[in-house]
Amino acid sequence: MKNSEEKEMSFLDHLEALRWHLIRSTLAILTIAIVLFVYQKEVYEFFLLAHLKNNFPAYAWLCEFSRIFGIESGFCNINYPLVLQSLSPTDQLSNAIWTSAILGFVVAFPYVLFELWSFISPGLSDKERSSSRGFIFISSFLFFMGVAFSYFVISPLSVYFFFNYQITDMIQNNFNFSEYISMITNTMLGVAIVFELPIIIYFLTKIGLVTPEFLRNSRKYAIVIILIVAAIITPPDIASQIIVSIPIMILYEVSILISKLVIKKQKENV
C-alpha cells in the first residue's frame, strides 16, 4: 500500500513539474507575443510585408541567378501593390493577435526546448545526458535554418507566383491581407518543423522505432513524400518545388547518417 502511494505521489510530482515547465514556456511565448503586438506596425512593415518591396534581398539574388543562366526573369523588375485589403472590422486586430502568438513561439523556441529538456533530462542516464548535450543548440539551429529558408526562399517564390498568376485580365488580384500573412507565417512554421527531421530521427532511433536500414529501404517512398510536402508548401511550379525539395532530401540523408551513428554507439555500449 505504501509503495503504491509513493508511486502515485511520484507520478503526481512529475505532473506538477510538467505543469510548471508548460507554464514557464507559455509565459515566455506570451511575453514575446505582447512585445511583438506592441510593435506590430514595425513587425508587419519591416518583416511580414517585406516581400512586397522590390528591394527585398531574395529578389536580387534570384535575379542574379537567372542572369548567370541567361534566363529572363521577372525577379529583376518586381512591382507589387503595397496595399492589401482588410475585409472585416475585426480582421486586423485578430490577425495581429494570432500572428504575434505564432512569432512569439518562433522567437521563444530555444527557451521552450530548454524547458522540455529540463523536464526530460532527470530521467536520463549520465551517458544519455552527455550524448544529448547539444540537443537545444542543434534543434534551435535547425529550426531557425528552416525559418530563414522559408523567409528568404519559399516566401518570395510564393509571393511572386501568386501575385503574377492570372487566369484572365478580367480578374484582378486584390488579396486579403490576413490570408497573405497566414501564408507567410504558416509556411515559416511548417518549414521550420520539417527542418527538425534529423532530431526526430535521432530520438526515434534511440527508442528503437527507426533503423538506418529502414530509412535506406524507404528512401524512394521518402522522396515521394518530400515532393508532396514541397508541393504543399510552395507555389505549384516545378522550379520552386525542386528548390524546396533539395534541402529536405539532404536532411533525410543526414538523418540516415545520424541513425547509423546512434545504432553504432548503442552497440558499443552493450
Secondary structure, 3 states (H helix, E strand, C coil): CHHHHHHHHHHHHHHHHHHHHHHHHHHHHHHHHHHHHHCHHHHHHHHHCHHHCCCCHHHHHHHHHHHHCCCCCHHHHCCCCCCCECCCCCHHHHHHHHHHHHHHHHHHHHHHHHHHHHHHHHHCCHHHHHHCCCHHHHHHHHHHHHHHHHHHHHHHHHHHHHHHCCCCCCCCCCCEHHHHHHHHHHHHHHHHHHCCHHHHHHHHHHCCCCCHHHHHHCHHHHHHHHHHHHHHHCCCCHHHHHHHHHHHHHHHHHHHHHHHHHHHHHHHHC
